[in-house]
Amino acid sequence: MSQAIQNIAAAAASDKGATDTTMSQAIKAAAPRKPGKGKAKPAAPASAPAQQPAQQPAKRPAPEQRGPITMADAVALCPHQGLANNLARTFALESVDMLHVRTTTDQSIREGAAALTDTLNERALAMHLQRIVGAFVGSAYGAGKFYSDKVTQARDLTAKIANEDRDEDREGVSGFDSRATRARQFAGEMGIQAATLLAAAEGALDAYEHLTGETWKPYDTRRPDNTRTVSRRAAAEEMDAFNK
């Protein structure tokens, strides 16, 4: 009986020793390991980069404001009666009687104004006529600018043919000559149209002066440039005097 008790005690002691060994190994595995000597420590997580302030967009310079379109601007671009006659003769176009267009437009605006005098006072009628004349002048200016651009294009195409370096017995670029011809023809047609609209604008100016007793002037919508110094404004005004 005593021998059995001894065997049981020995077995229990053996099991306890095994259990202690297993538990100690588990504790060691779970414990954090210290870095060994000479080994680099793990890098700390990088901090988020500091947020840069938003860069302010560069201020664009204010676009230069163009002055109002004057009758002189339209006259400088549109053909006069003599040039219009020459264009009509050269390109076989219908000639324009600019005096007739001018007189007819003048009379038409006067008749239209007469129908408004019962309900419009002098100031309102003058403002209405000012806008109408401005539309006529702007139309003539636009047609004259378009005509001038087409003349430049026709001249460039014609000069390119004349300066083409090729033998006399060899034909030029296929279709290029006809393209220049069409450009000259189109420029001539635009010249007749510009001359017609110029005459209409002149008739509108005549009607305005007859009805209001004043010479028409374009309405200037530009805002004064307060950023310029007094000396700069004076210099600009003095330079403008050379253009008058």
RAFEN-V519179 format. One record per residue. N is the residue number from 0. RES is the residue in one letter. D_CENTER is the distance of its C-alpha to the mean C-alpha in whole Angstrom. Layout:
# RAFEN-V519179
n: {N,N}
res: {RES,RES}
d_center: {D_CENTER,D_CENTER}
This chain:
# RAFEN-V519179
n: {0,1,2,3,4,5,6,7,8,9,10,11,12,13,14,15,16,17,18,19,20,21,22,23,24,25,26,27,28,29,30,31,32,33,34,35,36,37,38,39,40,41,42,43,44,45,46,47,48,49,50,51,52,53,54,55,56,57,58,59,60,61,62,63,64,65,66,67,68,69,70,71,72,73,74,75,76,77,78,79,80,81,82,83,84,85,86,87,88,89,90,91,92,93,94,95,96,97,98,99,100,101,102,103,104,105,106,107,108,109,110,111,112,113,114,115,116,117,118,119,120,121,122,123,124,125,126,127,128,129,130,131,132,133,134,135,136,137,138,139,140,141,142,143,144,145,146,147,148,149,150,151,152,153,154,155,156,157,158,159,160,161,162,163,164,165,166,167,168,169,170,171,172,173,174,175,176,177,178,179,180,181,182,183,184,185,186,187,188,189,190,191,192,193,194,195,196,197,198,199,200,201,202,203,204,205,206,207,208,209,210,211,212,213,214,215,216,217,218,219,220,221,222,223,224,225,226,227,228,229,230,231,232,233,234,235,236,237,238,239,240,241,242,243}
res: {M,S,Q,A,I,Q,N,I,A,A,A,A,A,S,D,K,G,A,T,D,T,T,M,S,Q,A,I,K,A,A,A,P,R,K,P,G,K,G,K,A,K,P,A,A,P,A,S,A,P,A,Q,Q,P,A,Q,Q,P,A,K,R,P,A,P,E,Q,R,G,P,I,T,M,A,D,A,V,A,L,C,P,H,Q,G,L,A,N,N,L,A,R,T,F,A,L,E,S,V,D,M,L,H,V,R,T,T,T,D,Q,S,I,R,E,G,A,A,A,L,T,D,T,L,N,E,R,A,L,A,M,H,L,Q,R,I,V,G,A,F,V,G,S,A,Y,G,A,G,K,F,Y,S,D,K,V,T,Q,A,R,D,L,T,A,K,I,A,N,E,D,R,D,E,D,R,E,G,V,S,G,F,D,S,R,A,T,R,A,R,Q,F,A,G,E,M,G,I,Q,A,A,T,L,L,A,A,A,E,G,A,L,D,A,Y,E,H,L,T,G,E,T,W,K,P,Y,D,T,R,R,P,D,N,T,R,T,V,S,R,R,A,A,A,E,E,M,D,A,F,N,K}
d_center: {114,113,112,109,108,108,106,103,103,102,99,98,97,96,93,92,92,90,88,87,86,83,82,82,80,77,77,76,74,72,72,69,69,69,67,70,70,67,65,62,61,58,55,54,51,47,46,42,40,39,35,33,31,27,25,23,19,18,17,14,14,13,10,13,13,14,18,19,20,23,26,26,23,24,27,26,24,26,29,33,36,37,34,34,38,37,34,36,40,38,36,39,36,37,38,36,38,36,38,39,36,35,39,38,35,37,39,37,35,39,40,38,38,42,41,39,42,44,42,39,40,39,36,35,35,34,31,31,31,28,26,27,27,24,23,25,24,20,21,23,20,18,21,22,19,19,22,22,19,22,25,23,23,27,28,26,28,31,32,31,34,36,36,36,39,42,45,46,48,45,42,39,36,37,34,33,35,34,30,30,33,30,27,30,31,28,27,30,29,26,28,30,28,26,29,30,27,28,32,31,29,32,34,32,32,36,36,34,37,40,39,38,40,37,34,31,28,24,23,21,19,18,20,22,21,24,24,25,29,31,31,28,27,30,29,26,28,31,28,27,30,30,28,30}
